[in-house]
Amino acid sequence: MVPRGWPQRANGCELNDRAGTRARRARGADEAPEEKRDSTSERSDDSAQEARGTANATHSTDSTDGKAHGRTASQASARILRSPPTGSVEDSSSALFPTGRQGPTPQSTTPIGGLRMSRAPGHVPVLVEEVVALFARVPAGVLVDATVGAGGHAAAILAACPQLAVLGIDRDPEALALAAARLEGFGDRVVLLHARFGDLGSVVADARAAGRGRWPTTGEVSTVVSGVLFDLGVSSMQLEAPDRGFSYRHEAPLDMRMDRTRAGRDAMAVLNEASEGELARWFAASGEQRFARRIARSIVAARPLVTTTQLAELVEGSIPAAQRRRGHPASRVFQAVRIAVNDELEELSGALPAALDLLGEGGRCVVIAYHSGEDRLVKSAFALAATGGCQCPPGLPCVCGARSVHRLLFRGAKKPSAAEIARNPRASSARLRAIERVVSSRGPD
Ligand SMILES: C[S@@+](CC[C@H](N)C(=O)[O-])C[C@H]1O[C@@H](n2cnc3c(N)ncnc32)[C@H](O)[C@@H]1O
């Protein structure tokens, strides 16, 4: 059912597509052949950032936002999204950004955490055309952008998909402020929420129960969304913010928390308290760092660590010059520490099954990952969903009784084109995977 006040169902073309969808094999993937993984081309956010230099400042995504389609904020009768004081993420309803309240325009506010609201957001959305195409014909309803960031993907989706409204989530209130400014032209098609996607199921249930975002008034609490998008990792603005400690390129206290309103451990605590073994494991797994043990040993010997520069110099000194790869040797260590500080892999492991459960029939989940640890989680969660956990030998009919309600939209992962990487080097490590719910939780009629 289309929720009251939300855009109506798209045309019959979409319905035909959905009928076709039901006829396809739930376990099959039909849009693209398996792509060979190129692990050597994978680069961390930070090294891509370094490669980009200032280039992204010149790349605008204006053509995909509401204003580019001939609307101004007032013409679109936008309700300005204003950030109330952010509550704890557990109390998600208190952290809602109500769309019905008027407040000062974000541009009139002072800089937050090194980010100036009036500045055009510097984050260039990755694989944005592919993302929009994947959501173009999903059923009318709510799309959850679980990593709304500066709202680049959300703006493109809202502009291209009139049947969709967006519930945008981010754990970083500074990112939400940028999203609010960027998406204000879309009025009440957007609700922004300060929350972690690790709480996705309860965040959606609470938002719907609170009646914010015009959720359907009937139907299951689960299977209510038309799409879920995850664009993982950190944004360019987070990396570039000089005081946040995400990058070896800025001298700053070792912080790296995406949500500074929470009392969680920052990078300084993590680096000064973890055992040498733990550090080495993170660097090896998340940072894929060949010299993980050596770096961990140097850190433990040099404690206490306080600044990004200290960490960067320690890493540099731990890796023989001849063994240094392209980019700064600290980039992968910074990535590994950031992942540990923000529990990124745990968040993702919990969020993926929750996202798949939330999808209504024909709804799609799209994930863009930027390093192999993330991508492995996505690949295995999607494979499990698309096979229903079937244990039967490949190529033979299923006799184990597994039932799948999802299908992969293509095999393997889509990668950005060479042209996109040239425009936006941060995209170089991106891997996009997508899955669709083909059968409703109530079973076929
Ligand atoms: C790559 S950026 C997204 C950029 C966005 N797609 C755009 O076009 O502007 C990733 C965002 O996800 C947020 N994030 C990361 N982990 C999160 C989590 N567990 N829950 C909610 N937000 C998260 C970060 O704060 C960051 O703003």
The ligand as an ORCA input file, in Angstrom:
! r2SCAN-3c Opt
* xyz 0 1
  C      30.812      7.655      2.197
  S      29.880      8.645      3.258
  C      28.299      8.698      2.476
  C      28.186      9.774      1.461
  C      26.805      9.908      0.865
  N      26.386      8.713      0.168
  C      26.749     11.100     -0.073
  O      26.508     10.918     -1.281
  O      26.933     12.218      0.376
  C      29.546      7.542      4.569
  C      28.690      8.136      5.654
  O      28.222      7.059      6.449
  C      28.227      7.440      7.785
  N      28.301      6.219      8.570
  C      29.323      5.347      8.648
  N      29.006      4.324      9.449
  C      27.733      4.547      9.869
  C      26.838      3.826     10.708
  N      27.198      2.678     11.293
  N      25.611      4.314     10.904
  C      25.229      5.478     10.313
  N      26.044      6.215      9.530
  C      27.273      5.741      9.294
  C      29.420      8.348      7.927
  O      29.286      9.209      9.018
  C      29.417      9.080      6.591
  O      28.736     10.305      6.681
*
